[in-house]
Amino acid sequence: MSDTPQSTGGQALVDGLIKNGIKDLFLIPGIQLDWAVDALRQRSDEVRLFIPRHEQTTTYMADGYYRATGRIGAAMVVPGPGALNAGAGLATAYASNSKVLFVTGQIHSSGIGKGCGLLHEIKDQSGFVRGLTKWHHMATSPSDIRVALDKAFRELERGRPRPVGLEIPHDYLSALTNVNSSAPEAAQPQTNLSAEDLVQVQRAVVLLDAARFPVIYVGGGIVASDAHAELQRLAEKIGAPVVMSDNGRGAISDNHPLAMNALAGRAVFEHADVVLVAGSRFADVLTPTPSWPAGKVRYIHVNIDEADLGPPRSPEVSLVANALPALRELAERVEVNARLSNEQAASVKRWAQGQIDLVEPQASYVRAIRKAMPEDGIFVNELTQVGYLARIAFPVYAPRTYIGPGYQGTLGYGFPVALGAAVGAAGRRVVSVTGDGGFGWNMQELATAQRYRLPVTLIVFNDGHYGNVRAIQKREFGAEVGVDLANPDFELLARAFGVAFQAVGSPSQLEAAVREANTHPGPVLIEAKVGVMPSPWHLLRLQPMKGMSGPQAPANPLGETSR
């Protein structure tokens, strides 16, 4: 007889979650998860459960949890409609490079693929989960649950951050199995470069040292790899401006003289001869083209995912590596050469800010929010007119304090993601902006915010329409259809959930309301009534969107540097 203790598959799952460091779990229970949920009850002093009002929110909260903390976010739902509902959050986590563990139940193991019409059965659940994760596995037996779970955590720490998926047939969760009580093998992150990598590093160093005016462009890979100090050291050593993508905001503080948003990036890219792209796809979001064409520019690309080094990009030097060791090595090897002075950098940033200040009232609303927020507060941006401008206009002072929608652009993602960020941020204030259209996706989660007394300030900009869709229709076709909304009374809605509420009608009133919300122990809903706003889209990228003309970069904002 074996001396290995036995437990249910559900207990094996929960033991594995805890031993792999999960302290918070976002789930909605259901019959196929009963044995796992009871195992969680038995160990409720070791893992906290957060139960939202929609399965979609489990994965959104897991995504926000990771992006605010860098710790793995974990979500669990029932199969079929539960897994499908969670798909939107999983897609956003995939697009935003988030470490999310997604556990979903499955129908009885003997019925998978047979089309018997079992409860929550869908034709190819595995295919759907596989498409939204970088690694996927369906448990093959009760004893495989713990083995597969440990592997899932190793895969989460390997390579590019993205979700992983684990499916477990419900009969495996109730069956008895032997449990390996030992601690799982920890994944070893990539921290060293190979000899071949160092050859590419040296090629990059040669280009950077010879450059007349180098520029550094960074994305979310800097934040994911915690390469902020290395990035700043390299930029200061070679006097290069650091242009941050939407996902890269906070890679260095916007208070740093060399920190540039995408609009300021237009001015410096116009004069660049060598560009180092680190931790970014560096690709347009609507067409398969690079964010900036090659032309006279020579590119160095550093990315942990080899797929992001190929077409449509055309790097002269490419390095498949984690940003942290790559930037550390570059910073060690390059020569000191301060090309861009603080005064020159300030002139570029003033030019960009001048363009931003013309977009009103959005610019004033962004300033009001930033002034009223705690400096270490977390800002969750959304797909709404104020949020669009905030992509470049909202100052970010530290990594993991700005959360954007990623390339998935899932309307309504912001509020539930903010809830997960608030769980992870352990008391720090989270400010979430959304439009009245996007808020309609998840307004029921006011119940979740209030139940757990999460410190989230939710600002709903209410214009009574899908504002961006309306603006595009007006611009392109001269008419509109399907964009008007029948909204609730937001004050009554907030009161119904027991959530504090304020209504504002101007940026100054919003600033006062956000300041007051900072002192509130739980959630606060602020409704900002707005009208039609001008489009900010001509400012938001290195190159304006097709069909839009943006402001021309100054002919020579860099003085002698660019001659």
KAVEN-V232837 format. One line per field, one symbol per residue. ss: DSSP state (H for helix, E for strand, C for the rest). psi: psi as a letter, one per 20 degrees, with the letter a starting at -180 (. if undefined). burial: I if it has 24 or more other C-alpha atoms within 12 Angstrom, else O. Layout:
ss=???
psi=???
burial=???
//
This chain:
ss=CCCCCEEEHHHHHHHHHHHCCCCEEEECCCHHHHHHHHHHHHCCCCCEEECCCCHHHHHHHHHHHHHHHCCCEEEEECCCHHHHHHHHHHHHHHHCCCCEEEEEEECCHHHCCCCCCCCCCCCCHHHHHHHCCCEEEECCCCCHHHHHHHHHHHHHCCCCCCCEEEEEEHHHHHCEEECCCCCCCCCCCCCCCCHHHHHHHHHHHHHHHHCCCEEEEECHHHHHCCCHHHHHHHHHHHCCEEEECCCCCCCCCCCCCCEECHHHHHHHHCCCCEEEEECCCCECCCCCCECCCCCCCEEEEEECCHHHHCCCCCCCEEEECCHHHHHHHHHHHCCCCCCCCHHHHHHHHHHHHHHHCCCCCHHHHHHHHHHHCCCCCEEECCCCHHHHHHHHHCCCCCCCCEECCCCCCCCCHHHHHHHHHHHHHCCCCEEEEEEHHHHHHHHHHHHHHHHCCCCEEEEEEECCECHHHHHHHHHHHCCCCCCECCCCCHHHHHHHCCCEEEEECCHHHHHHHHHHHHCCCCCEEEEEECCCCCCCHHHCCCCCCCCCCCCCCCCCCCHHHHC
psi=pqipqqrrhghhggghgghjjpipporprrhijghghhhhhhkiiipqpooajphhhghghhghgghhhjqpppqprradhggghihghhgghghjlqnpoopqrrrphiipjikikqpjprgmhghgghijripqqppirhiighghghhghhhhipbpprqqpppophhhhiqqqqpoiqqqpqqoqoiqqrhhghghghgggggghipgnqqppqbihgghjlkgggggggghhjlpqopprgijpigqqiiphipqrhghhgghhhiqhppoopkqhlqqihqmqqhprfcippqpppqiohhjiaqjqmqhppooqphghghggghhhqqpnngorhggghhghggghhhgiinqjghhgggggghhqqhjrpporrnrghhghhhhioppiqqkjppriaihlopjhgghhhghhhghiliqppppqrrhghhhhkhijhggghgjlpmpoooooojjrnggggggggghijrqqkiqqnqrohghgghhjkpqqqpqjrhhhgghhhghhhipibqppppoprbpqqpjhiiirgpqqpiqprppqqhmijchhj.
burial=OOOOOOIIIIIIIIIIIIIIOIIIIIIIIIIIIIIIIIIIOOOOOOIIIIIIIIIIIIIIIIIIIIIIIIIIIIIIIIIIIIIIIIIIIIIIIIIIIIIIIIIIIIIIIOOIOOOOOOOIIIOOIIOIIIOIIIIIIIIIIIIIIIIIIIIIIIIIIIIIIIIIIIIIIIIIIIIOIIIIOOOOOOOOIOOOIOOOIIOIIIIIIOIIIOIIIIIIIIIIIIIIIIIIIIIIIIIIIIIIIIIIIIIIIIIIIIOIIIIIIIIIIIIIIIIIIIIIIIIIIIIIIOOOOIIIIIOOIIIIIIIIIOOIIIOOIIIIIIIIIIIIIIIIIIIOIIIOOIIIIOOIIIIIIOIIIOIIIOIIIIIIIIIIIIIIIIIIIIIIIIIIIIIIIIIIIIIIIIIIIIIIIIIIIIIIIIIIIIIIIIIIIOIIIIIIIIIIIIIIIIIIIIIIIIOIIIIIIIIIIIIIIIIIIIIOOOOOOOOOOOOOOOIOOIOOIIOOIOIIIIIIOIIOOIIIIIIIIIOIOIIIIIIIIIOIIIIIIIIIIIIIOOOOOOIOIIOOIIOOIOO
//
